């Protein structure tokens, strides 16, 4: 197993993965179910998801993502029903992967499976100490140019992990405090988009965090979602250039995104929302964020 120091040393000897187009990792829902309750969305949904329906919904997302990006697959493992939410298991940038240290033991078995896949694919690993809880892209998201990392702390992630992540990429990290237990991950209430836009739910954050967000994004670049949209996972989106892949939301959120120049594809992902995730949680970005987000010229149509 690589430590953070040996990962950096090995970069002298091994070529890093090189991507010429946006690339993501997905894990099929072969063993997906709600087997336990570790977030508010799981409560009342024990063993409620239909595996057949979940597979159809996942396959539709997979095909839609293949239109705009390369997609690689991680094999599902029995006894790890949440592996389908692969974006929670790491953050990747510049060929370096910070592997998660899950807060709940039910998910800790996932770490080894993804660690091996990343090693076999040529990524360097930046190991997270077990006592430093951190949950991948669920908690940490790069902006479009990859020079700024937004990271959250709350019920699932400790703030100490933010310094650890900053050291991995020698990058600036802005810490945000999540205060609503329904939005236990940053990707449930905050999504940096192409064109320097931000999709977010303000009430998920404390006042100090909102001040940081508003100083970084002008009013014309903020796309605020309502509580209804947030609870329908309206921020948990995949953005590749102009394209936004979004779980179905019962409002005009897609229209508001299209007014800002995005091409939006809505699709049912309700089986996964029972487990606490939607489109974003189902795909881990492997290529640099600038490749996926930075090249698109998104202009406001307002």
Secondary structure, DSSP 8 states (H G I E B T S, - for coil): ---HHHHHHHTTTS-----SS-EEEEE--TT----S-SSTTTTT-TTTS-HHHHHHHHHHHHHHHHHHSEEEEE---TT-GGGG-GGGGEEEETTEEEE-B-SSHHHHHHHHHHHHHHHHTT-EEE---TTS-B-GGGTEEE-TTSSEEEEEESSS--THHHHHHHHHHT-EEEEEEB--TT--SGGGTEEEEGGGEEEE-GGGB-HHHHHHHHHHS-GGGEEE--HHHHHTTTT--EEETTEEEEE--SSSHHHHHHTTT-EEEEE--HHHHTTT--TGGG-EE-S-HIIIIIT-------
